[in-house]
Amino acid sequence: MVDIYNNLPQWVVDAQSVTHFQKMLTAEARERCRQGNASWASSFSKRGGSPDLNGPSIDMFSQADDF
C-alpha cells in the first residue's frame, strides 16, 4: 500500500483532510470510468496487478471549491 500512496500525485497527498483525500480519489476513479478506462475500478489497488497511477487524470485544481 505504501508504494501506491508514494505514487499518488502531490496534490492528492496534500489534501487537508481524510474526507478531501477520499473525495479526490473518488473523483479520479469516476473520471477514469467516464473516459471508458476498463481498469478504472482497480486504479488504486494492487490486487488486480500493478495499479494504473499514470492514467489520465482530471484537473482537481479547477474543482478545488467542490471539495
Long-range contacts (C-beta under 8 A, 24 or more apart in sequence): 1-46, 3-46, 4-44, 4-45, 4-46, 4-51, 4-53, 7-51, 7-53, 8-53, 9-57, 11-60, 11-61, 12-60, 20-67, 23-67, 24-60, 24-67, 27-58, 27-60, 27-63, 28-57, 28-58, 28-60, 31-56, 31-57, 31-58, 32-56
